[in-house]
Amino acid sequence: MNMESNLLIQTFLEESAELLHQLEDVLLMLEDEPEDAESINTIFRIAHTLKGSAGMCELTHVVEFTHYMENMLDQRRAQGRGLDKQQIELFLNCNDHVNQLIKFDVGLSDISEQTLLEQGLELETSLKQYIADNSLAETNTDSLDSAKSVSGNWHISIQFGPDSFRYSNEPSSFISHLASLGEILQVITLIDKMPAAADMDPETCYLGFEIILNSDSDRETIADVFDFIKEDCQLFIHPPETKISDYLEHILKMPDHSQRLGELLINAGLLTHNELQTALNQQRNLEEKSESDAEKLMIGELLIEQGSVHEPVVKAALDKQQQVQELNLQRSVIKVSADKLDELVNLVGEMVIVQARLKQVSMLIDNDDLDSISEDLEHLITDLRENAFNIRMVQIGNSFNRFRRLVRDLSKQLSKDIRLETEGADTELDKTVIDQINEPLIHLIRNCIDHGIESPEQREQCGKNKQGRILLKAEQSDSHIIIKIIDDGSGIDAKAIQSKLLEKGLITKEDELTEQQLINMIFEPGFSTAKSISNVSGRGVGMDVVRRSIEALRGHVELYSQQGKGSTVIITLPLTLAIIEGLLIQVGEDNYVIPLNLVEQCIEITVEDLKKSHGEQVIDIRDEPVPFIRMREWFGSDGEIPEIEQMVICQLEDRMFGLVVDRVVGQHQTVVKNLGKFFEGLVGISSATILGDGTVALILDVPKMYQSIKMEQTNRYQKLTHFNEHQKL
């Protein structure tokens, strides 16, 4: 396979994955409104696009199977009907099968051909059965009315190729030839491809025609007229008494040019100029009389009302308009490999480091021109960095929608009724972060379904709605994104967790853990309260993987629960992993960076101020107690303590936390560098960066530091309480 073929296959794999996800989303939405005929047009368009793209790549298995899907959908569209729940289930299975066929045809599947053939045969049989049943149910309303289908009237649609003139294929000669076969009743010239006069090439053909021919000739005789140019034109020949379904297919295959509804129907040979003008005049009169927008009729509704066209035809034309609009939007978008974007961001990161070196040099050399160049370069790199990041930002809603199928299938498997709701789908996040957060979200949602939400019978006994609810919510907070997974299930039984911990010897009866501490033990490796092992959960893997995966993204996860009412998981992630705005600080001879989005303020602090805390790691800031840590003690730094230190106040959601440092250097564009697996266990350190002089500065994980001292203070309080009670005895 040559490079061009490889590129074609790779492009098809990317596009087909998007189409299959889109098809699945539409099918799942149809479950709430099974008879929504509009969605059938969308499904048909996706199946048709898949079939055409697979044909270009010579993926015969995919082409043959999607053809059956297309036939069934075509009939439903012609009848103006949607899909019932059983048919939706069938098409979801077909969607999965097409995905497997694509992987098999390109050599990426480990499923045997025999297995795929058996699966496909079963699905094809079901599709054929529906097609046969629908064919028997068709009525005379599927034929065009007498005004549009007089016996003997052929409808011919032709768009000549651009090289027709060069090969001496004069369009008028073909029309003259047609006239010899009968009487030409109507000829409409199509000029959609005609460019502006200044851009016109006199040797290029831009013409097309819609022709009504009254003739007793057969289809083959009419087609022979165009035999010489059949490879260089788009030709459709509709015989007398053509069914609406044939016209629907004709509309779908018309050239992709932006047309108004009336023009599209005229070009398809389904409407005359007089009929369109009558409807437009009627619409204008109604608009003049009506004061309410609700009373105004669209042109399509008026055409149906006056009997000019059938409703399915208008719907197909509207769908064609939408298809053209989507295609035009796609044409304005260039697809770029994620690897190339990563390389771009890495190069921008290196430029930030070089610019920092230049700035440091300009500070040492007293030269106004150099200072000016350094400042200009800093502004340009900042703009370049923001643009590079914006390119990699994608809406998280696309990822959220993929969980609908998971919730649907898993709740069905467990005999539960669960609805997935989403909020903040338009929230944007770095594509790299989205790709890596999908797996943890799957674990959390599976736990909600299996452990959290009760069976319909149990929920009814508790006075709840029989249908459970999972809310997947995203919102942006400064340079972070917060994802919440909320369920209205049974919550977490802290006593059950305590019993399991005692059973495994992880705690003793003397250990006094708060309810929240017990809940957090769920994130410990190998911990599970499931009574039996299933293919859903119970093996003690999942929640610890979730925490490790999120922390690897420099994020953190929190779990809150109220027994009998449900649980909430809160995941906080950085918007991007490559470059952040930071606050550069110094402790002794070492440099550290605090993410700037966490910094609330910086204050000076003396030894006397610290003495007022009476040895406790808490200080009053504006009459509010703020816990803090001394960075010198945390990292064991040597050297003389300055008389006046700095305290950096960080805001962590609804609480403040202080870091006592020697000196605050200032704001710093920070290129994030991973420390590697050897340093993964360092508490309070997430990554590192390189400064302008080449030295390394560690980036602090402030939330992890706060959690660490909070846990230490809780343990110290419990030990003190236990000691006091023992003294009383």
C-alpha positions as a printed Julia matrix, in Angstrom:
729×3 Matrix{Float64}:
   0.0     0.0     0.0
   1.55    3.32   -1.13
   1.75    6.53    0.89
  -1.33    8.04   -0.82
  -3.42    4.97    0.03
  -2.19    5.04    3.62
  -3.21    8.69    3.92
  -6.65    7.93    2.45
  -7.22    5.04    4.87
  -6.05    7.12    7.85
  -8.39    9.96    6.88
 -11.27    7.5     6.5
 -10.59    5.96    9.92
 -10.73    9.39   11.58
 -13.88   10.48    9.74
 -15.67    7.14   10.18
 -14.99    7.19   13.93
 -16.65   10.62   14.16
 -19.58    9.48   12.01
 -20.16    6.33   14.06
 -20.13    8.32   17.31
 -22.55   10.8    15.77
 -24.81    7.96   14.6
 -24.78    6.44   18.09
 -25.68    9.8    19.68
 -28.66   10.28   17.34
 -29.9     6.73   17.97
 -29.71    7.18   21.74
 -31.59   10.48   21.53
 -34.21    8.72   19.41
 -34.98    6.4    22.32
 -36.73    9.34   24.01
 -38.6    10.23   20.79
 -38.75    6.98   18.75
 -40.99    8.37   16.01
 -38.93   11.48   15.29
 -38.83   11.37   11.49
 -36.32   14.26   11.27
 -33.61   12.17   12.91
 -34.04    9.53   10.21
 -32.65   12.01    7.68
 -29.55   12.48    9.83
 -29.06    8.72   10.26
 -29.58    8.13    6.53
 -27.03   10.83    5.68
 -24.44    9.29    8.01
 -24.99    5.78    6.58
 -24.82    7.17    3.04
 -21.57    9.05    3.78
 -20.03    5.96    5.39
 -20.97    3.87    2.37
 -19.5     6.36   -0.1
 -16.27    6.87    1.85
 -15.81    3.12    2.32
 -16.31    2.65   -1.42
 -13.51    5.12   -2.16
 -11.24    3.08    0.1
 -12.45   -0.21   -1.49
 -13.7    -1.56    1.86
 -16.24   -3.95    0.32
 -17.57   -5.48    3.55
 -18.5    -2.03    4.87
 -20.09   -0.97    1.57
 -22.25   -4.09    1.31
 -23.5    -3.94    4.9
 -24.23   -0.19    4.99
 -26.23   -0.67    1.77
 -28.8    -2.72    3.72
 -28.94   -0.05    6.43
 -29.42    2.62    3.77
 -32.29    0.7     2.09
 -34.26    0.34    5.31
 -33.72    3.98    6.28
 -34.69    5.1     2.79
 -38.08    3.43    3.15
 -38.67    4.94    6.58
 -37.81    8.4     5.23
 -40.15    7.99    2.28
 -42.97    7.09    4.68
 -42.12   10.0     6.97
 -41.68    7.61    9.89
 -39.07    7.21   12.62
 -37.66    4.14   14.34
 -39.27    2.25   17.2
 -37.25    1.0    20.2
 -36.67   -2.43   18.65
 -35.34   -0.88   15.45
 -33.13    1.51   17.44
 -31.63   -1.51   19.2
 -31.03   -3.12   15.8
 -29.27   -0.04   14.45
 -27.09    0.31   17.55
 -25.94   -3.26   16.92
 -25.43   -2.39   13.23
 -23.35    0.61   14.3
 -21.1    -1.64   16.4
 -20.84   -4.13   13.53
 -19.8    -1.44   11.03
 -17.08   -0.36   13.45
 -15.81   -3.95   13.59
 -15.99   -4.31    9.8
 -13.92   -1.17    9.31
 -11.23   -2.44   11.67
 -11.28   -5.85    9.95
 -11.0    -4.41    6.43
  -7.98   -2.27    7.38
  -6.31   -5.08    9.33
  -6.82   -3.7    12.86
  -9.23   -6.33   14.19
  -8.53   -9.59   16.02
 -12.05  -10.93   15.3
 -12.16  -13.76   12.77
 -13.82  -13.25    9.4
 -16.21  -16.14   10.1
 -17.44  -14.51   13.31
 -18.01  -11.21   11.52
 -19.87  -12.94    8.68
 -22.17  -14.69   11.14
 -22.88  -11.44   12.99
 -23.46   -9.6     9.73
 -25.77  -12.28    8.34
 -27.98  -12.11   11.43
 -28.21   -8.31   11.24
 -28.79   -8.33    7.47
 -31.65  -10.79    7.93
 -33.3    -8.46   10.42
 -32.83   -5.45    8.13
 -34.24   -7.33    5.13
 -37.27   -8.38    7.16
 -38.08   -4.75    7.97
 -37.54   -3.76    4.34
 -39.9    -6.52    3.17
 -42.53   -5.58    5.77
 -42.37   -1.92    4.83
 -42.62   -2.74    1.11
 -45.9    -4.58    1.74
 -47.18   -1.65    3.77
 -46.53    0.96    1.05
 -49.63    2.7    -0.29
 -50.48    4.69   -3.36
 -49.42    7.85   -1.55
 -45.81    6.88   -2.33
 -46.3     7.81   -5.98
 -46.15   11.35   -7.28
 -49.51   12.96   -7.89
 -50.91   13.32  -11.42
 -49.64   16.86  -11.74
 -46.07   15.61  -11.4
 -46.24   12.14  -12.98
 -48.19   12.06  -16.22
 -47.86    8.67  -17.95
 -44.95    8.8   -20.43
 -43.14   11.79  -18.84
 -39.49   11.07  -18.11
 -37.48   13.29  -15.75
 -33.83   13.62  -16.78
 -31.28   15.46  -14.64
 -27.8    16.01  -16.06
 -24.75   18.03  -14.97
 -22.14   18.09  -17.74
 -18.48   17.6   -16.86
 -16.09   20.6   -17.03
 -14.22   19.13  -20.07
 -17.34   18.59  -22.22
 -16.51   21.48  -24.6
 -12.9    20.35  -24.96
 -14.1    16.91  -26.13
 -16.64   18.5   -28.53
 -19.6    17.29  -26.43
 -21.97   20.21  -27.08
 -24.86   20.08  -24.51
 -27.42   21.36  -27.06
 -26.72   18.38  -29.35
 -27.79   15.97  -26.61
 -31.04   17.9   -26.07
 -31.68   17.74  -29.86
 -31.07   14.0   -29.78
 -33.56   13.62  -26.91
 -36.15   15.53  -28.95
 -35.98   12.79  -31.57
 -37.28   10.31  -28.97
 -40.41   12.26  -28.08
 -41.61   15.69  -27.01
 -39.54   17.83  -24.64
 -42.05   19.48  -22.32
 -39.67   21.48  -20.14
 -35.97   22.37  -19.94
 -34.53   24.13  -16.89
 -30.92   25.31  -17.14
 -28.8    24.81  -14.02
 -26.15   27.51  -13.55
 -25.12   26.73   -9.95
 -21.53   26.02  -10.96
 -21.26   29.17  -13.09
 -18.48   31.42  -11.7
 -18.28   35.2   -11.94
 -17.59   36.52  -15.45
 -14.03   37.49  -14.51
 -13.29   33.93  -13.37
 -14.99   32.14  -16.29
 -12.99   29.87  -18.58
 -14.57   29.82  -22.08
 -13.38   26.26  -22.64
 -14.95   24.92  -19.42
 -18.54   23.69  -19.26
 -20.52   24.8   -16.21
 -24.02   23.83  -17.41
 -26.61   21.36  -16.22
 -30.24   20.71  -17.18
 -33.47   19.38  -15.7
 -35.54   17.97  -18.59
 -39.11   16.64  -18.8
 -39.4    14.32  -21.81
 -42.67   12.74  -22.98
 -41.62    9.56  -24.73
 -42.55    5.91  -25.18
 -38.87    4.95  -25.23
 -37.42    2.72  -22.53
 -34.77    3.75  -20.01
 -31.92    2.09  -21.91
 -32.74    3.99  -25.12
 -32.76    7.32  -23.27
 -29.53    6.48  -21.45
 -27.86    5.65  -24.79
 -28.2     9.31  -25.77
 -25.6    10.14  -23.1
 -23.46    7.03  -23.64
 -20.45    9.01  -24.91
 -20.27   11.21  -21.8
 -21.52    8.89  -19.04
 -18.06    8.89  -17.44
 -17.87   12.69  -17.49
 -21.27   13.79  -16.16
 -23.78   13.36  -13.35
 -26.88   11.75  -14.85
 -30.21   10.78  -13.25
 -33.09    9.31  -15.27
 -36.42    8.96  -13.48
 -39.1     6.99  -15.37
 -42.83    7.85  -15.43
 -44.71    7.27  -12.17
 -41.49    7.66  -10.25
 -41.89    7.05   -6.51
 -41.19    9.73   -3.96
 -38.33    7.61   -2.58
 -36.53    7.91   -5.95
 -36.87   11.7    -5.86
 -35.61   11.72   -2.27
 -32.48    9.89   -3.36
 -32.12   12.29   -6.3
 -32.29   15.3    -3.97
 -29.68   13.76   -1.67
 -27.28   13.18   -4.58
 -27.68   16.63   -6.13
 -24.53   18.82   -6.34
 -23.55   20.38   -3.04
 -24.33   24.03   -3.72
 -26.05   26.39   -1.35
 -29.62   26.75   -2.65
 -32.82   28.06   -1.24
 -35.61   25.53   -0.76
 -37.64   26.65   -3.78
 -34.62   26.65   -6.1
 -33.61   23.2    -4.92
 -37.09   21.77   -5.62
 -37.2    23.45   -9.05
 -33.77   22.09   -9.98
 -34.92   18.64   -8.92
 -37.86   18.91  -11.32
 -40.45   18.75   -8.53
 -41.72   22.31   -8.7
 -42.41   24.9   -11.38
 -41.47   28.58  -11.23
 -45.14   29.53  -11.28
 -45.95   27.26   -8.32
 -43.05   28.72   -6.35
 -44.08   32.28   -7.16
 -47.66   31.55   -6.05
 -46.4    30.25   -2.68
 -44.07   33.25   -2.25
 -46.92   35.68   -2.93
 -49.09   33.85   -0.41
 -46.31   33.99    2.18
 -45.84   37.73    1.61
 -49.57   38.37    2.06
 -49.63   36.37    5.29
 -46.63   38.28    6.67
 -48.34   41.61    5.98
 -51.5    40.52    7.83
 -49.82   38.65   10.71
 -48.31   40.36   13.74
 -47.1    37.17   15.43
 -44.15   35.12   14.19
 -45.97   31.99   15.35
 -48.71   32.62   12.75
 -46.28   32.92    9.84
 -45.82   29.87    7.6
 -42.51   28.77    6.1
 -42.34   28.39    2.33
 -42.15   24.61    2.61
 -45.37   24.47    4.63
 -47.14   26.62    2.02
 -45.96   24.39   -0.84
 -47.34   21.34    0.96
 -50.58   23.15    1.78
 -51.19   24.16   -1.84
 -50.49   20.59   -2.99
 -47.42   21.42   -5.11
 -45.12   18.88   -3.4
 -45.37   16.07   -0.88
 -44.19   16.55    2.71
 -41.41   13.88    2.56
 -39.94   15.67   -0.48
 -39.84   19.02    1.34
 -38.22   17.36    4.35
 -35.61   15.75    2.09
 -34.88   19.12    0.46
 -34.49   20.78    3.87
 -32.16   17.97    4.9
 -30.14   18.55    1.74
 -29.83   22.23    2.68
 -28.52   21.27    6.11
 -26.07   18.82    4.53
 -24.72   21.58    2.27
 -24.35   23.94    5.24
 -22.46   21.32    7.24
 -20.27   20.54    4.24
 -19.43   24.23    3.77
 -18.53   24.42    7.46
 -16.28   21.36    7.13
 -14.58   22.91    4.1
 -13.57   25.89    6.25
 -11.88   23.58    8.76
  -8.48   21.99    8.23
  -7.74   18.74   10.06
  -4.29   18.61   11.6
  -2.63   15.62   13.22
  -2.54   15.77   17.03
   1.18   14.92   16.88
   1.84   18.05   14.84
  -0.05   20.16   17.39
   1.98   18.6    20.2
   5.17   19.42   18.32
   3.98   23.03   17.85
   3.25   23.43   21.58
   6.64   21.92   22.48
   8.38   24.41   20.18
   6.44   27.27   21.74
   7.55   26.0    25.14
  11.19   26.05   24.07
  10.71   29.6    22.77
   9.38   30.63   26.18
  12.56   29.29   27.82
  14.79   31.1    25.29
  12.83   34.32   25.81
  13.33   33.97   29.59
  17.08   33.72   29.0
  16.99   36.81   26.8
  15.06   38.73   29.45
  17.59   37.74   32.11
  20.48   38.88   29.91
  18.73   42.19   29.15
  18.39   42.81   32.91
  22.16   42.37   33.34
  23.07   44.58   30.37
  22.01   48.21   30.56
  20.75   48.59   26.99
  17.38   50.19   26.18
  17.18   48.63   22.69
  17.74   45.14   24.07
  15.11   45.71   26.75
  12.62   46.84   24.11
  13.32   43.81   21.9
  12.93   41.5    24.9
   9.56   43.02   25.82
   8.26   42.85   22.22
   9.36   39.25   21.92
   7.66   38.38   25.21
   4.34   39.83   23.96
   4.6    37.96   20.65
   5.41   34.64   22.33
   2.53   35.13   24.77
   0.13   35.61   21.83
   1.64   32.65   20.0
   1.32   30.48   23.1
  -2.35   31.37   23.58
  -3.12   30.67   19.91
  -1.31   27.33   20.0
  -3.31   26.32   23.08
  -6.61   27.45   21.59
  -5.99   25.18   18.6
  -5.73   22.17   20.92
  -8.84   23.08   22.92
 -11.92   20.95   22.2
 -15.36   20.85   23.78
 -15.73   18.2    26.43
 -19.31   17.52   25.32
 -18.08   15.19   22.57
 -16.47   13.04   25.25
 -19.54   13.25   27.53
 -21.87   12.02   24.77
 -19.87    8.83   24.37
 -20.87    7.78   27.88
 -24.57    7.61   26.96
 -24.09    4.21   25.37
 -22.14    2.99   28.41
 -24.94    4.04   30.79
 -27.63    2.59   28.53
 -26.02   -0.83   28.03
 -24.7    -1.29   31.57
 -27.94   -0.26   33.28
 -29.81   -2.64   30.98
 -27.35   -5.42   31.87
 -27.93   -4.79   35.6
 -31.73   -4.45   35.18
 -31.67   -0.81   36.26
 -33.31    2.27   34.79
 -30.76    5.1    34.69
 -30.74    8.41   32.84
 -27.51   10.28   32.04
 -27.71   14.07   32.01
 -24.93   16.46   31.03
 -24.2    20.12   31.75
 -21.44   22.38   30.48
 -20.86   20.36   27.31
 -19.41   23.47   25.63
 -16.63   23.75   28.22
 -13.27   23.52   26.44
 -10.28   21.49   27.55
  -6.92   20.54   26.05
  -7.37   17.51   23.78
  -4.49   15.74   25.52
  -6.25   16.08   28.88
  -9.58   14.9    27.43
  -7.97   11.8    25.9
  -6.43   10.85   29.26
  -9.46   11.62   31.45
 -11.85    9.34   29.54
 -10.7     6.16   31.26
 -11.07    7.52   34.84
 -14.54    8.85   33.97
 -15.56    5.41   32.69
 -14.51    3.86   36.04
 -16.46    6.45   38.01
 -19.63    6.12   35.93
 -19.51    2.33   36.13
 -19.24    2.6    39.92
 -22.26    4.93   39.99
 -24.29    2.43   38.01
 -23.17   -0.69   39.86
 -22.65    0.49   43.47
 -24.48    3.8    43.68
 -27.89    3.62   42.05
 -30.35    1.08   43.37
 -32.69   -1.2    41.41
 -36.09    0.29   40.44
 -37.77   -1.82   43.16
 -35.4    -0.61   45.88
 -35.75    3.0    44.79
 -39.53    2.72   44.88
 -39.39    1.31   48.43
 -37.25    4.3    49.46
 -39.77    6.75   47.99
 -37.52    7.67   45.05
 -38.26    7.89   41.35
 -37.83    4.45   39.77
 -35.44    5.96   37.25
 -31.99    6.78   38.62
 -30.05    9.86   37.56
 -26.38   10.5    36.86
 -25.32   14.08   36.19
 -22.06   14.71   34.36
 -21.17   18.38   34.76
 -18.22   20.48   33.6
 -17.36   24.09   34.4
 -14.28   26.27   34.07
 -12.65   27.95   37.04
  -9.76   30.23   36.04
  -7.13   27.97   34.4
  -8.75   24.79   35.72
 -11.75   22.74   34.75
 -13.97   21.09   37.35
 -15.82   17.9    36.41
 -18.54   16.59   38.72
 -20.17   13.16   38.61
 -23.33   13.28   40.73
 -25.74   10.39   41.31
 -28.94   10.15   43.34
 -28.28    6.61   44.55
 -27.82    5.05   47.97
 -24.59    6.87   48.81
 -21.61    5.31   50.58
 -21.95    3.35   53.81
 -19.02    4.5    55.97
 -19.66    1.68   58.48
 -19.36   -0.92   55.73
 -16.02    0.62   54.73
 -14.83    0.53   58.35
 -15.8    -3.14   58.67
 -13.92   -4.01   55.51
 -10.83   -2.1    56.7
 -10.92   -3.94   60.04
 -11.35   -7.26   58.24
  -8.29   -6.61   56.07
  -6.25   -5.33   59.02
  -5.76   -1.9    57.47
  -6.98   -0.2    60.66
  -7.52   -1.23   64.29
 -10.49   -0.71   66.6
  -8.54    2.04   68.36
  -8.24    4.1    65.17
 -10.83    6.85   65.14
 -11.48    7.94   61.58
 -14.05   10.51   60.56
 -16.76    9.59   58.07
 -15.0    11.59   55.36
 -11.69    9.84   56.07
 -13.41    6.46   55.77
 -14.95    7.48   52.44
 -11.54    8.57   51.14
 -10.2     5.07   51.88
 -12.06    3.95   48.75
  -9.14    5.34   46.77
  -6.7     2.91   48.43
  -5.31    0.12   46.18
  -7.23   -3.17   46.31
 -10.1    -1.78   48.36
 -13.63   -2.9    47.45
 -16.9    -3.36   49.35
 -18.51   -5.46   46.62
 -19.9    -8.72   48.0
 -19.29  -10.62   44.78
 -16.95  -10.29   41.82
 -18.58   -9.54   38.49
 -17.44   -8.3    35.1
 -18.53   -4.83   36.23
 -16.75   -4.42   39.55
 -15.59   -6.05   42.75
 -11.95   -6.88   41.99
 -10.55   -3.92   43.91
  -9.2    -2.11   40.89
 -10.68    1.13   39.68
 -10.8     3.93   42.24
  -7.07    3.79   42.98
  -6.46    3.83   39.22
  -8.76    6.85   38.98
  -6.77    8.78   41.57
  -3.38    7.91   40.04
  -4.57    8.83   36.54
  -5.94   12.18   37.67
  -2.85   13.02   39.71
  -0.73   12.16   36.66
  -2.58   15.01   34.93
  -1.65   17.35   37.82
  -5.22   17.24   39.05
  -6.92   15.96   42.16
 -10.13   14.12   43.0
 -12.51   14.45   45.95
 -15.43   12.24   46.94
 -18.43   13.29   49.03
 -21.43   11.18   49.92
 -24.63   11.26   51.93
 -26.07    7.88   52.7
 -29.44    7.35   51.09
 -29.19   10.47   48.92
 -26.24    9.91   46.61
 -22.6    10.72   45.98
 -20.57   13.43   44.26
 -17.1    13.04   42.75
 -15.26   16.31   42.02
 -12.29   16.23   39.64
 -10.14   19.34   39.23
  -7.84   19.43   36.2
  -5.58   22.02   34.58
  -6.85   23.31   31.23
  -3.53   22.47   29.63
  -0.47   20.42   30.53
   2.21   22.28   28.6
   2.68   25.87   29.82
   1.2    27.67   32.82
   1.45   31.09   34.4
   3.32   30.71   37.67
   4.59   32.66   40.67
   8.34   32.16   41.12
   9.45   31.94   44.78
  12.7    31.2    46.61
  13.39   29.14   49.72
  17.05   29.2    50.68
  19.0    28.75   47.45
  16.2    26.79   45.74
  13.54   28.03   43.3
   9.92   26.87   43.21
   6.85   27.77   41.14
   3.26   28.05   42.43
   0.5    27.92   39.75
  -0.63   31.55   39.51
  -4.34   30.7    39.31
  -4.18   29.44   42.93
  -2.54   32.59   44.32
  -4.88   34.97   46.15
  -2.34   37.43   47.6
   1.16   37.79   49.04
   1.85   39.37   52.46
   4.95   40.08   54.52
   5.28   38.14   57.76
   7.72   38.42   60.67
   8.91   36.06   63.37
   6.62   37.88   65.81
   3.62   37.14   63.6
   4.47   33.46   63.64
   4.86   33.48   67.43
   1.26   34.66   67.73
   0.15   31.36   66.26
   1.29   29.7    69.53
   3.05   26.94   67.68
  -0.04   25.98   65.67
   0.19   26.04   61.92
  -2.67   28.57   61.73
  -2.57   32.35   61.41
  -5.32   34.96   61.35
  -5.73   36.78   58.03
  -8.47   39.44   58.14
  -9.96   37.7    61.2
 -10.06   34.38   59.36
  -7.9    31.42   60.49
  -5.65   30.29   57.65
  -3.57   27.09   57.95
  -0.03   27.4    56.64
   3.23   25.54   56.32
   6.82   26.79   56.38
   8.48   25.74   53.13
  11.87   25.6    54.87
  10.57   22.89   57.2
   8.7    21.06   54.43
  11.8    20.74   52.2
  14.41   20.79   55.0
  16.21   23.82   53.55
  19.41   25.12   55.14
  20.63   28.68   55.44
  19.78   31.75   57.44
  16.1    32.65   57.83
  15.4    36.22   56.66
  13.97   38.66   59.21
  10.96   39.35   57.02
   9.47   36.39   55.15
   6.69   36.25   52.6
   3.45   34.3    52.91
   1.71   33.31   49.67
  -2.02   32.89   50.32
  -3.54   30.29   48.0
  -7.28   29.87   47.36
  -8.42   26.24   47.15
 -12.13   26.36   46.26
 -13.77   27.71   49.45
 -10.71   27.64   51.72
  -7.39   29.51   52.02
  -3.97   28.02   52.62
  -0.63   29.77   53.26
   2.93   28.97   52.17
   5.74   30.77   54.07
   8.69   31.43   51.71
  11.9    33.45   51.84
  11.23   35.64   48.8
   8.63   36.16   46.07
  10.48   36.75   42.78
   7.47   37.46   40.56
   5.27   36.15   37.75
   6.84   33.59   35.45
   5.74   31.8    32.26
   6.34   28.2    33.18
   7.06   25.43   30.69
   6.01   22.22   32.44
   8.47   19.32   32.34
   7.67   15.87   33.74
   9.97   14.58   36.48
   9.73   10.93   35.45
   8.57    7.84   37.32
  11.47    7.95   39.79
  10.04   11.11   41.41
   6.35   10.17   41.24
   6.08    9.66   45.01
   7.15   13.18   46.0
   4.31   14.75   48.01
   3.76   18.38   47.1
   5.74   18.32   43.83
   3.92   17.88   40.52
   6.57   18.67   37.91
   9.47   21.0    37.11
  10.51   23.82   34.81
  13.73   25.33   33.45
  14.53   28.95   34.28
  16.25   31.46   32.03
  19.68   30.79   33.57
  19.3    27.02   33.01
  18.54   26.09   36.62
  15.63   23.84   37.53
  12.63   25.01   39.58
  10.14   22.56   41.05
   6.41   23.19   40.49
   4.41   22.8    43.71
   1.29   20.65   44.03
  -0.47   22.96   46.51
  -3.74   20.95   46.85
  -1.74   17.82   47.7
   0.29   19.72   50.3
  -2.91   21.04   51.88
  -4.46   17.56   52.03
  -1.27   16.23   53.63
  -1.18   18.76   56.5
  -4.94   18.51   56.97
  -4.64   14.75   57.44
  -1.68   15.26   59.8
  -3.62   17.79   61.92
  -6.63   15.45   62.1
  -4.47   12.54   63.24
  -2.73   14.77   65.81
  -6.09   15.95   67.16
  -7.39   12.39   67.44
  -4.27   11.22   69.27
  -4.52   14.17   71.67
  -8.21   13.42   72.32
  -7.45    9.76   72.89
  -4.61   10.69   75.3
  -6.86   13.08   77.32
  -9.56   10.43   77.65
  -6.96    7.9    78.79
  -5.66   10.38   81.43
  -9.2    10.83   82.78
  -9.46    7.08   83.3
